[in-house]
Amino acid sequence: MTKIYAPASIGNLGVGFDILGAAITPINNKLLGDCVSIKLSKKFKLTNIGKFSSELPKLYKNNIAWKSWSIFSKKLKIKKNVHITLEKNLPISSGLGSSASSIVSTLTALNIFFKNPLKKNKLLYLMGKIEKEISGGKHYDNVAPSYLGGVRLIIENEKKISQKIKYFKNWYWIIAWPGIKLSTIISRSILPKKYSRKICIQHSKYISCFIHASYTNQENLASSSIKDVLAEPYRKKLIKNFSQHKKRVQKLGSIAFGISGSGPTIFSICKNKKIAKKIKKYFLEKYIQTKNGFSHICKIDSVGSRKIGNNFNEII
């Protein structure tokens, strides 16, 4: 039975609120993302497994996998029933694109199972539609990289939803989830409805510099442009000792630091594996708050969702 994996993702990337996202994978090849497998069934059935399956809704119609099946089967007028097995490996409300990973893995699996009736852009549109139902707004900065891989710029024009942009392959992305939840709805609710002209200009400057630097191979300019003037000033209040952690990892050699998605996961970027290990050690000692919390040294996942074998390192 084919299993589909969709990697975790970092939404916003600090500088690109709602328009930038990156798929990530641990350098030790550990699984960091949800998996879905599908087979035919006489009636619809959903089985939840995985480390974080206990966090999923008890009522299956509230489950993301069900919502994905419902919208997919209605659009294609499918009369058959399926048995979906969702392997929940990402914590909910973590800032790692947990809902996006479930959506992407389920819809990718369904599309493959039914002989690819939907092309990539149409499938991605459905992913965004489901994400909107869950979070209250259509956001592609997690589903697009999780599905297509790499670093994605969300453009949403009449022909294309996202565009892959260049990234620095030598960068290490260290992520840390403290082991607690932070609701996306709460994280969005504390943001102002209006921003000053000055803030809007600053944001435009940073995002423009980041994209320009990415394509002209200017690492220092790119890393110095990862500044969040839209969300971080407000969301950092929801993250314990955020400013202290930011200063500390900068002293360790971090070239950029920010909140992953809506939080509470944070991320740091560095160029050196030795520094990455020091930052990970710091996160494990100073940021993790429960036994479930974790930190990983990651690279950008260039592939996105894919078939995997029994060995998670094996791409079919």
Secondary structure, 3 states (H helix, E strand, C coil): CCEEEEECEEECCCCCCCCEEEEEEECCCCCCEEEEEEEEECCCEEEEECCCHHHCCCCHHHCHHHHHHHHHHHHHCCCCEEEEEEECCCCCCCCCCHHHHHHHHHHHHHHHHCCCCCCHHHHHHHHHHHHHHHHCCCCCCCHHHHHHCCEEEECCCCCCCEEEECCCCCCEEEEEECCCCCCHHHHHHCCCCCCCHHHHHHHHHHHHHHHHHHHCCCHHHHHHCCCCCCCHHHHHHHCCCHHHHHHHHHHHCCCEEEECCCCCCEEEEECCHHHHHHHHHHHHHHCCCCCCCEEEEEEECCCCCEEECCCCCCEC
